[in-house]
Amino acid sequence: LGTFGKANDTGKPVGADIRAGKRTELIEHARRSASTAQLERLDAIFGRAEASDVEVAEACEIIEATGARKHSEGLVDSLTKQAIDALEGGDFKAEGVEFLTGLALWMAARNR
């Protein structure tokens, strides 16, 4: 959310995590998958509070190109499924399962 989220949804500017230098799974996957040139450029932008909107957009393009966004979305989907399966297989009240399932699905989908 802090990289690709919309400001209206997250309450913070697009690219805030890039400027803040947050080492999320998204960023770490991008760094592991980047070419040398991509990594050098990403490292030049990442963690710079004064990075321009153009530079942040460039970092986002690199993250996309490395497959990190797709990887992270797949991870969210997998973990959401695990959580829902645990709820459905547990000894919980139906209302609680319904509420928590809806919450998990909403959280997983809110940036797509």
Secondary structure as GFF3:
##gff-version 3
##sequence-region A 1 112
A	DSSP	alpha_helix	7	10	.	.	.	ID=ss1
A	DSSP	alpha_helix	16	20	.	.	.	ID=ss2
A	DSSP	alpha_helix	25	33	.	.	.	ID=ss3
A	DSSP	alpha_helix	36	45	.	.	.	ID=ss4
A	DSSP	alpha_helix	53	65	.	.	.	ID=ss5
A	DSSP	alpha_helix	68	89	.	.	.	ID=ss6
A	DSSP	alpha_helix	94	109	.	.	.	ID=ss7
###
